[in-house]
Amino acid sequence: MNKDVGYEDENPDHDSLMMMSDFTGPPRPQLDEAWHRLLSRTMIRFSAEELKLAGNSTSVRHKDWGYVGTLGVAHYLHCLISS
């Protein structure tokens, strides 16, 4: 171990860990805004041909153009933090 790097063993309780982030905790405007800022940049526009190639049958058709999708990683991140 590097002598300039220390190690401190802490065991915070679950509630304090959950409140350490804008992305966790009870429903509130700040929580919604944090997730909106993060996920709004993960939305992707797909054509019908692209969805067919990907084997996707669950994306939503946008009223003006193509289909709306998102990267799976954003969904999994949200579920991991929400659980």
N, C-alpha and C positions, 0 to 999 in steps of 0.2 A: 504494500500500500504506500502511496505517496505520503511523505511526512507533512506536506503542506495542505493535504486534504483531510478533513476530519469527518467523523461519522457520529451521528447523534441518533439514538433510537427513540422514536416517539410513537405513541399509539393513540392518535386522536380518535374521539368517538365519531360514529357514523354521521350524526346530525351536524357536527361542526364541519366535516368534510363536505357535506351536501350544500352548506351555505357559503362555501369558499369561492363560488363561481356564479357568474351571471347566468349560466346555463342550467343551474340546478335550483331546487327548492320549490316552494308552493307557487301556484299560478299567480302571476303579477305582470304588469305592463313591461317591466324591465326584462323579465324572462322571455316574453314574446318578442321583444325588440332584439334581444341578443340572438335568438334563433333565426329571426328574420334576416338580420345582417349576415349571418353565417351562411344560411341556406339559399338566400336570394341569388347568390353568384354560382350556384350549382345547377340551376335549371338549364336544360338543354332543349333546343328545338330539333325535332326529328321529322324526316319525311316518312311517308307510308312505306317506301321502299326500304329505308334504313331499319324501320321497326320489323319488317318482314325478315330481313337478313339477320337481325338480332334475336328473332323468335319471340318478340315482345307482343303480347296481346292485351296488356293492361294499361298502357299509357292513355292519357286523356287528349282528345282532339281539341285543339285551340280553335276558337270561333273564327279567327282570321287566317291562320296559317298552320299547317302541319300538326304535329303532336308535341305534347309537353312531357319531358322526362327529367330524371335526375340521376346523378351518380349514386350507386348503391352505398358507397361509403358514407354519404351524408345520412342516409336512413339508418345505417348500423350505428353510427356515432350517436345519433339522437336516441336510439333505443338503449344503447349502453349507458348513457348518462341518465336517462329517464328511469331506469330500473333500480 
